[in-house]
Structure formats: C-alpha cells, structure tokens
C-alpha cells in the first residue's frame, strides 16, 4: 500500500488511524526503554570502570526513551492533516525539552567526572558549565516561543536587541558572578577544599562547592554558609591554603609572668638551675662571664647591678627556646622561630612563643600546643617565677584569713 493510500485510509478511519499511530508509538517506546535503555544500563553496570556509571546515571536512558515515541508521532503527523500542525509542534516541544534536560544532565556528569579525576586540584569548572546550561535553557525558550507562535527563531533573536537593557538588569548578578568566577580561576583565589574565613558572612570552614552564583562553605560547626560568588572579590576573607601547602601551622601564644616575681639570679639559684641539662651550658657561660667581671672589678664590684647579671626570666626564656629545639614536632627552619618578651602590661610580662608545628591536623596541632604550655606552666615555679592569673574567691579568702590571724 502506497503512502497516498494510507493517507486516504486515515482520513476515512480517523479513530483507527489514531489507534494505529499510538500503537506504533507505544512499540517504539517499549523497544527503546526495555531493550535499548535496559541493555545500556546492564552493560555499564558490568564494566569495571566507574566513569561510564556516572555518565549513564546522568544521561538517564529511561527518560531519553520517551524521545522515540514522540519522533514516531511526529513522522505520522501528515496522516492527520487537520491536526498536523498541532501534532508536530507538540511533539517537537517534547523532543526539544527532553533533549535540553539530557544535555543539562550530561553537563553535570562532565563536572562529576572532572572533579573525580586524578588531576583535579580543586579548580572548579562548574561556573563555566552553569553558563553553558543557561545558554541551553535560553535557546530552548527561544525555540519554544518560535514553535508556539510559528515565527522564525532568527526573527526573535533580532528582536532581542530592543530588550537588551532589560536583560542586563535581570541578569546583572549573573554577569557579575561570571566576571568574579573568571577572576577566581585566573588569580587562583579559591579552590574547592580550601579553608577560608569570611567574617562578613560568618563563614569559617571548607569550601565544598564553587558555582556560578554561589560559593558554599561548610563551617567547622557543621553548618553551611552560602556566599554570592561576585561578593567574594569585594569582601575581606582569609584563605588558609598556604598553611596547608606548607604542612605547618603557627602557634602564637604567651605565658604571662607576674612581674613581682622577676629578679636577678643569686649564686644558689644559678647553681640549682645549672643542674637542668637543657640550659647547663648557657648558665655555665654566664657564670664564667660574671666571675671574670667580678675579678676584673675587684673592690668596685657592686652586686647585683654591676656586670653581666642574669635574671630568672631570661633563664626561663632560654629554657623555653632549648626545650622547643628538642621537640621533633616543631619546625626549626624556614619559618619564624621566636621566644620573646612582649611589652609589660597590667596583667604582667607576657613571654610569647611564635613557632610552627609540623602538622596541619587540627587535633594533633591542639595536642602539641597544649603539651607545650602545660609543661611551661608547670616549669615556671622552678625558676622562682609566678604565672599571673586574675584573683579568685580562694585568694580573697586567704587574705581574709590572714587579716583575722
């Protein structure tokens, strides 16, 4: 039977023709879904690589299978002259948006495959993929309008020039975010996995996603902060990536000494402190220098202000320095390594440690820091130094008991 004969039969038997068309569409759908799509999913599940699993997961073959019956109905539209235009436009709309959704999903698969590759270094391409997604959506909308109105899509595109200003206003944030994304990538400002602090957005944690419009930060309290991408280049923030790359983390903390306990070391104190192995050589050298000065000064020597006297806080600082040098978990070279006295304050004299631990692991870092200062707080009395702290109720009680006694 020729095509004209089939068209004539369809005009004479519209309901049977419609049923035959739907039957063919159903057969096409069942074949593509139960045979083609199922075979593809089964084959991918049996392969060893996981890349094709990611691809097929986002491709969603069972959804793509709907394109086949739509194409069959579109091909049979000429057999229904009165409904031809409606059938063609409706099926083309279905094919258009199924194709758009499939391409949209495949771009997500590209991003997942990129971030799961061995060469991934935290530089996100999701922002650029989002731009491509927007292009697909805009193109689909233009083609949808063209199909519904029956106009040429090129005519619609030429008419967009009149509403450019409105589009720029609508997509202002998108344009700003696009420029910011380019700056972020070009200047290597932020990568996924970086620890950043953004005080203006109460963000302090790891970057988990960099999109076209937003940057998602998982804070250390397990909350999330969302920062507009274009704002990250306008606000102050701190990126801790340099610390992670160096493999060290700074310790900057002080022990505050009561200034009333600072004094010159007498011979008895020096003799007792010289038994400490870490500072034996240092004290012996200072004692020899002091003895030489005494011999040279003779009767003019006036203790304790004459000569190279040594204070207990100076010996304590030297002890801290030698103690830190012998710790294998402290970085000795290539970074600042200081033990210094800060300016006297109403709370006492602060002896600050400015050093770097050989780790970036938070738990290990805090353990090293705590161990060092626990040791120093316990060692201070051996140098006849008192660690300053605010008076408590027990202090006032002791004063009251003394006054009553």
Backbone torsions as a table, in degrees:
resi	resn	phi	psi	omega
1	UNK	NA	131.3	-179.1
2	UNK	-80.4	164.3	-178.6
3	UNK	-61.0	-43.8	177.3
4	UNK	-58.5	-37.1	178.0
5	UNK	-65.3	-38.6	177.7
6	UNK	-66.3	-38.8	177.6
7	UNK	-64.3	-40.2	178.2
8	UNK	-65.6	-39.9	177.4
9	UNK	-63.6	-39.2	179.7
10	UNK	-65.4	-36.1	178.1
11	UNK	-68.0	-33.4	-179.8
12	UNK	-80.1	-28.7	-178.5
13	UNK	-128.9	70.9	-174.1
14	UNK	-62.3	-38.0	-177.1
15	UNK	-71.6	-39.1	177.3
16	UNK	-68.5	-36.5	178.0
17	UNK	-65.8	-41.2	178.0
18	UNK	-63.8	-40.7	178.7
19	UNK	-65.4	-39.8	178.3
20	UNK	-64.5	-39.8	179.7
21	UNK	-65.0	-44.1	178.5
22	UNK	-65.6	-34.9	177.5
23	UNK	-64.5	-42.5	177.4
24	UNK	-64.3	-40.6	178.2
25	UNK	-63.5	-40.1	179.1
26	UNK	-64.7	-41.8	177.8
27	UNK	-62.5	-41.5	178.1
28	UNK	-63.1	-40.7	180.0
29	UNK	-65.1	-46.2	-179.0
30	UNK	-64.5	-37.8	179.7
31	UNK	-66.2	-47.5	-178.0
32	UNK	-69.5	-34.0	-177.1
33	UNK	-81.6	-48.6	-173.6
34	UNK	-85.9	-20.6	-178.1
35	UNK	-107.7	-63.7	-174.0
36	UNK	-67.8	-55.3	-177.1
37	UNK	-63.9	-44.4	-179.4
38	UNK	-63.2	-40.7	178.6
39	UNK	-63.8	-40.2	179.5
40	UNK	-64.2	-45.4	-179.9
41	UNK	-64.4	-41.6	-179.7
42	UNK	-66.2	-43.3	-179.9
43	UNK	-62.9	-44.2	-178.8
44	UNK	-65.6	-37.3	-179.0
45	UNK	-65.1	-23.5	-177.8
46	UNK	-91.8	-9.9	179.2
47	UNK	-76.9	157.8	-177.2
48	UNK	-80.8	-33.0	-177.8
49	UNK	-75.2	152.0	179.7
50	UNK	-98.6	-8.3	-177.6
51	UNK	-66.5	-42.3	179.6
52	UNK	-68.7	-27.2	175.4
53	UNK	-63.4	-44.0	178.9
54	UNK	-63.6	-42.5	-178.6
55	UNK	-62.3	-48.5	-177.8
56	UNK	-69.5	-34.0	178.8
57	UNK	-59.5	-42.7	179.7
58	UNK	-82.4	-25.6	177.0
59	UNK	-66.1	-37.6	-180.0
60	UNK	55.4	71.1	-175.8
61	UNK	-56.5	-34.1	-178.6
62	UNK	-67.1	-27.9	174.8
63	UNK	-77.4	-40.0	178.7
64	UNK	-62.1	-27.1	-179.1
65	UNK	-59.7	-21.2	179.4
66	UNK	-68.9	-18.4	180.0
67	UNK	-65.7	-36.6	-177.1
68	UNK	-58.3	-52.6	179.3
69	UNK	-63.8	-32.3	177.5
70	UNK	-65.2	-40.6	178.1
71	UNK	-66.8	-36.8	177.6
72	UNK	-63.5	-45.4	179.4
73	UNK	-64.0	-39.5	177.9
74	UNK	-61.9	-41.6	-179.9
75	UNK	-67.3	-27.7	-179.3
76	UNK	-90.9	-0.9	-178.5
77	UNK	-57.1	-37.7	179.7
78	UNK	-59.6	-18.6	178.7
79	UNK	-77.0	-5.9	178.7
80	UNK	-128.2	76.6	-171.9
81	UNK	-56.8	-39.0	-177.2
82	UNK	-69.3	-32.2	-178.9
83	UNK	-105.2	8.6	-173.0
84	UNK	-56.7	-50.0	-175.8
85	UNK	-62.3	-44.4	-178.8
86	UNK	-64.5	-43.5	-179.2
87	UNK	-62.8	-45.9	-177.9
88	UNK	-63.9	-45.4	-179.0
89	UNK	-66.1	-40.4	-178.9
90	UNK	-65.8	-46.1	-179.5
91	UNK	-67.1	-39.3	178.4
92	UNK	-64.6	-36.5	175.5
93	UNK	-62.3	-43.5	178.3
94	UNK	-62.0	-46.0	178.4
95	UNK	-62.8	-40.9	-179.1
96	UNK	-59.4	-49.5	-175.1
97	UNK	-77.7	-29.3	172.6
98	UNK	-65.9	-39.7	177.3
99	UNK	-66.2	-41.1	179.7
100	UNK	-63.2	-45.4	179.1
101	UNK	-63.4	-37.2	179.4
102	UNK	-66.4	-45.0	177.5
103	UNK	-63.6	-37.6	177.5
104	UNK	-60.3	-45.3	-179.9
105	UNK	-67.8	-37.4	180.0
106	UNK	-65.2	-32.6	175.5
107	UNK	-65.8	-36.3	173.8
108	UNK	-62.9	-38.5	177.6
109	UNK	-64.5	-39.1	177.8
110	UNK	-60.9	-41.7	179.8
111	UNK	-66.0	-41.7	179.5
112	UNK	-65.3	-43.1	179.5
113	UNK	-64.3	-38.6	179.4
114	UNK	-65.3	-45.7	-177.2
115	UNK	-73.3	-18.7	178.4
116	UNK	-94.4	-0.8	-179.2
117	UNK	-76.4	158.2	-178.5
118	UNK	-67.4	-26.1	-176.9
119	UNK	-88.2	3.2	-178.9
120	UNK	-70.2	127.6	-178.1
121	UNK	-120.3	23.2	177.3
122	UNK	89.3	-0.6	178.5
123	UNK	-84.3	107.7	-173.8
124	UNK	-78.9	142.6	173.4
125	UNK	-111.7	8.4	-176.2
126	UNK	-62.7	-34.7	178.8
127	UNK	-59.7	-42.7	179.5
128	UNK	-70.1	-37.4	177.1
129	UNK	-66.1	-34.2	176.7
130	UNK	-63.4	-35.4	177.5
131	UNK	-64.9	-43.7	178.3
132	UNK	-62.9	-39.1	177.1
133	UNK	-60.7	-41.8	178.9
134	UNK	-63.5	-39.0	177.6
135	UNK	-61.6	-43.8	178.2
136	UNK	-61.0	-44.4	-178.2
137	UNK	-65.1	-45.0	179.5
138	UNK	-62.8	-43.1	178.5
139	UNK	-62.1	-41.1	179.0
140	UNK	-64.8	-39.1	178.1
141	UNK	-64.8	-42.5	179.2
142	UNK	-63.1	-44.3	178.9
143	UNK	-66.3	-33.5	177.0
144	UNK	-64.1	-46.0	178.4
145	UNK	-62.6	-39.8	179.8
146	UNK	-64.0	-40.6	179.6
147	UNK	-68.3	-40.5	-177.6
148	UNK	-69.7	-42.2	-176.7
149	UNK	-87.2	-18.4	-178.1
150	UNK	80.3	9.7	179.8
151	UNK	-90.7	164.7	177.7
152	UNK	-75.3	136.8	177.8
153	UNK	-63.2	-28.0	178.4
154	UNK	-67.4	-34.3	176.3
155	UNK	-65.9	-36.9	176.5
156	UNK	-66.5	-38.6	179.7
157	UNK	-64.8	-40.3	178.6
158	UNK	-66.4	-27.1	178.7
159	UNK	-78.5	-10.6	-179.9
160	UNK	-69.2	-21.6	-179.4
161	UNK	-60.6	-29.4	-178.7
162	UNK	-73.7	-20.9	-178.5
163	UNK	-114.4	21.7	-179.7
164	UNK	-59.8	-42.3	-178.6
165	UNK	-61.9	-39.5	179.1
166	UNK	-66.5	-41.2	179.1
167	UNK	-64.5	-40.2	177.7
168	UNK	-62.5	-37.5	178.5
169	UNK	-68.3	-41.6	-179.2
170	UNK	-66.4	-42.3	-176.0
171	UNK	-99.5	27.4	-178.7
172	UNK	-59.5	-49.5	-179.2
173	UNK	-64.0	-35.3	178.7
174	UNK	-65.0	-42.6	179.6
175	UNK	-65.2	-43.9	178.3
176	UNK	-62.7	-39.9	179.2
177	UNK	-66.4	-36.6	177.8
178	UNK	-62.9	-45.7	178.6
179	UNK	-63.2	-41.8	179.4
180	UNK	-64.7	-39.1	178.9
181	UNK	-62.0	-40.6	178.2
182	UNK	-64.2	-41.5	178.4
183	UNK	-64.3	-40.7	-179.0
184	UNK	-62.5	-44.1	-178.7
185	UNK	-73.2	-44.6	-176.1
186	UNK	-64.3	-38.7	-178.0
187	UNK	-97.2	2.5	178.2
188	UNK	53.8	49.5	-175.4
189	UNK	-77.1	-47.6	-175.3
190	UNK	-140.0	141.5	172.8
191	UNK	-127.3	157.5	173.0
192	UNK	-64.8	133.0	-175.8
193	UNK	101.4	-13.5	178.4
194	UNK	-70.9	145.3	171.1
195	UNK	-91.0	119.3	-180.0
196	UNK	-127.4	154.1	172.7
197	UNK	-120.4	124.3	176.6
198	UNK	-126.3	89.8	-174.1
199	UNK	-57.1	-36.1	-176.3
200	UNK	-67.5	-18.3	177.7
201	UNK	-116.4	14.8	-179.7
202	UNK	50.9	38.5	-179.7
203	UNK	-104.6	128.7	177.5
204	UNK	-153.0	93.2	-177.3
205	UNK	175.8	-158.2	-174.6
206	UNK	-95.9	138.7	175.4
207	UNK	-74.6	120.9	-178.7
208	UNK	-105.4	-19.7	179.6
209	UNK	-158.3	135.5	174.7
210	UNK	-119.4	105.4	179.4
211	UNK	-103.7	-177.8	179.2
212	UNK	-67.1	-40.0	-175.0
213	UNK	-102.4	-26.9	-174.5
214	UNK	-138.3	154.9	171.4
215	UNK	-116.9	124.1	-176.1
216	UNK	-102.5	125.4	-177.8
217	UNK	-118.9	127.0	174.1
218	UNK	-92.8	110.3	-178.0
219	UNK	-72.1	163.0	-177.1
220	UNK	-71.0	-14.2	174.1
221	UNK	-91.3	15.8	176.6
222	UNK	69.7	15.1	169.8
223	UNK	-93.7	170.4	-179.7
224	UNK	-119.7	140.6	172.0
225	UNK	-117.2	135.7	179.4
226	UNK	-114.8	122.0	-176.0
227	UNK	-115.9	128.6	174.2
228	UNK	-57.4	134.9	-175.0
229	UNK	-59.3	-40.3	-176.7
230	UNK	-72.7	-15.8	179.0
231	UNK	-80.4	-22.9	-174.2
232	UNK	-66.1	-23.6	178.7
233	UNK	-89.9	-2.4	-179.0
234	UNK	-108.8	-20.8	-176.4
235	UNK	-107.4	159.9	178.1
236	UNK	-77.7	134.8	176.6
237	UNK	-149.9	162.0	179.5
238	UNK	-121.9	129.4	178.1
239	UNK	-109.1	122.6	-176.6
240	UNK	-90.8	16.3	-177.4
241	UNK	-61.8	-36.4	179.5
242	UNK	-58.4	-38.6	176.9
243	UNK	-63.1	-44.0	-178.9
244	UNK	-64.3	-39.7	-179.5
245	UNK	-69.7	-32.6	-179.8
246	UNK	-76.1	-23.1	-177.9
247	UNK	76.7	10.3	179.3
248	UNK	-128.0	160.8	177.1
249	UNK	-139.6	136.8	-173.0
250	UNK	-73.7	140.7	168.9
251	UNK	-114.4	116.5	178.2
252	UNK	-132.6	95.1	-176.5
253	UNK	-148.2	155.8	-173.4
254	UNK	-127.7	152.2	168.9
255	UNK	-105.2	126.0	-177.0
256	UNK	-96.9	121.4	-176.1
257	UNK	-101.6	135.8	174.3
258	UNK	-66.0	119.6	-174.5
259	UNK	-66.3	-19.6	177.6
260	UNK	-71.1	-16.5	179.9
261	UNK	-93.8	-2.3	179.4
262	UNK	-81.5	132.3	-177.0
263	UNK	-157.3	168.2	172.5
264	UNK	-74.1	143.6	178.7
265	UNK	-79.7	128.1	173.4
266	UNK	-87.0	179.3	-176.4
267	UNK	-63.5	-37.4	-179.4
268	UNK	-65.4	-44.0	179.8
269	UNK	-65.6	-40.6	179.0
270	UNK	-65.2	-38.8	179.4
271	UNK	-64.6	-38.5	179.8
272	UNK	-71.8	-40.2	-179.7
273	UNK	-71.6	-25.0	-179.0
274	UNK	-68.5	-13.5	177.5
275	UNK	-78.9	-6.8	176.7
276	UNK	-81.5	118.6	-173.9
277	UNK	-58.7	-37.1	-174.8
278	UNK	-63.7	-30.5	-174.6
279	UNK	-121.1	15.7	-178.9
280	UNK	-59.0	-49.2	-177.2
281	UNK	-64.3	-40.7	-179.3
282	UNK	-61.7	-47.1	-178.7
283	UNK	-68.7	-39.6	178.5
284	UNK	-60.2	-41.0	178.9
285	UNK	-64.8	-42.4	179.7
286	UNK	-69.9	-35.2	177.0
287	UNK	-65.5	-41.4	178.5
288	UNK	-63.6	-40.5	178.2
289	UNK	-65.1	-39.4	179.2
290	UNK	-68.5	-39.8	178.0
291	UNK	-64.1	-40.2	178.1
292	UNK	-63.9	-39.2	179.2
293	UNK	-67.4	-41.1	178.4
294	UNK	-60.1	-44.2	-179.5
295	UNK	-64.0	-39.4	-179.1
296	UNK	-71.3	-38.0	-177.7
297	UNK	-76.2	-30.1	179.0
298	UNK	62.7	-127.1	-176.5
299	UNK	-71.9	-16.2	-179.3
300	UNK	-81.1	-5.4	-177.8
301	UNK	-69.8	128.3	-178.7
302	UNK	-126.7	100.4	-179.6
303	UNK	-79.0	144.1	9.1
304	UNK	-104.8	8.3	-171.9
305	UNK	-91.1	-12.5	-179.9
306	UNK	-91.0	145.9	172.5
307	UNK	82.4	-177.7	-177.2
308	UNK	-79.8	65.9	179.7
309	UNK	-66.4	161.1	-178.5
310	UNK	-132.0	136.7	-179.6
311	UNK	-99.1	158.6	179.9
312	UNK	-66.8	-29.5	178.6
313	UNK	-72.8	-30.8	175.7
314	UNK	-67.3	-42.3	177.5
315	UNK	-63.8	-38.4	179.2
316	UNK	-63.8	-42.2	177.7
317	UNK	-62.0	-41.2	179.1
318	UNK	-66.3	-37.1	177.6
319	UNK	-62.2	-44.6	179.1
320	UNK	-60.0	-43.1	-178.6
321	UNK	-61.6	-46.9	-179.4
322	UNK	-68.3	-35.4	177.7
323	UNK	-62.3	-42.9	-179.2
324	UNK	-69.8	-35.1	-179.5
325	UNK	-64.0	-25.0	-177.2
326	UNK	-94.6	3.7	176.6
327	UNK	-91.8	124.8	-178.6
328	UNK	-75.2	-12.9	-178.9
329	UNK	-94.5	8.7	178.1
330	UNK	-113.0	131.2	179.2
331	UNK	-73.1	126.2	-174.6
332	UNK	-98.4	-26.3	-173.0
333	UNK	-129.2	152.7	175.6
334	UNK	84.0	-7.4	179.8
335	UNK	-138.3	159.8	176.1
336	UNK	-57.9	141.0	179.4
337	UNK	-140.7	93.1	-171.4
338	UNK	-129.9	142.6	165.9
339	UNK	-128.1	111.2	-170.3
340	UNK	-135.4	157.8	174.4
341	UNK	-97.4	128.9	177.7
342	UNK	-87.7	176.9	-179.5
343	UNK	-64.4	139.6	177.8
344	UNK	-58.6	140.1	-179.2
345	UNK	-128.3	167.0	176.5
346	UNK	-57.1	-22.8	-179.8
347	UNK	-90.5	-1.0	178.7
348	UNK	124.1	-167.3	179.5
349	UNK	-102.0	119.2	-177.9
350	UNK	-90.0	126.5	173.3
351	UNK	-102.7	108.1	-171.5
352	UNK	-98.5	139.6	172.5
353	UNK	-102.9	125.2	176.6
354	UNK	-123.5	90.7	-172.3
355	UNK	-138.9	176.3	-179.2
356	UNK	-130.6	129.1	176.0
357	UNK	-82.0	148.4	-178.8
358	UNK	-84.7	49.8	178.4
359	UNK	-162.7	155.3	171.8
360	UNK	-117.2	-0.2	177.0
361	UNK	-70.1	125.1	-172.8
362	UNK	-60.7	-45.3	-177.3
363	UNK	-63.9	-47.4	-179.8
364	UNK	-64.4	-41.1	179.9
365	UNK	-59.5	-47.8	-179.7
366	UNK	-64.9	-34.6	177.2
367	UNK	-64.9	-42.5	178.3
368	UNK	-62.8	-46.4	-178.4
369	UNK	-62.3	-44.1	-179.9
370	UNK	-65.2	-41.5	-179.4
371	UNK	-62.5	-41.1	-179.7
372	UNK	-63.5	-48.6	-174.2
373	UNK	-78.0	-27.8	170.9
374	UNK	-60.3	-43.4	-179.8
375	UNK	-64.7	-44.2	-176.7
376	UNK	-68.5	-38.4	178.4
377	UNK	-64.7	-36.6	178.4
378	UNK	-74.9	-28.1	-176.9
379	UNK	-82.6	-24.2	-174.7
380	UNK	-54.9	-43.9	179.6
381	UNK	-60.3	-25.9	178.3
382	UNK	-64.8	-20.7	177.8
383	UNK	-101.0	13.8	-178.8
384	UNK	57.8	39.4	176.0
385	UNK	-112.4	143.7	176.0
386	UNK	-106.9	134.0	175.8
387	UNK	-83.7	130.0	-176.2
388	UNK	-77.8	138.7	168.6
389	UNK	-150.0	156.0	-179.6
390	UNK	-62.3	143.7	179.4
391	UNK	-64.0	144.2	179.9
392	UNK	-113.9	-178.1	178.8
393	UNK	-61.8	-33.5	178.7
394	UNK	-65.3	-36.3	178.0
395	UNK	-64.3	-44.4	179.6
396	UNK	-66.8	-34.6	177.9
397	UNK	-65.7	-40.6	178.8
398	UNK	-63.6	-39.2	177.9
399	UNK	-64.4	-41.0	179.9
400	UNK	-65.5	-40.8	179.1
401	UNK	-64.4	-38.8	178.4
402	UNK	-64.6	-39.4	-178.6
403	UNK	-68.1	-35.0	178.7
404	UNK	-72.3	-30.7	179.7
405	UNK	-71.1	NA	NA
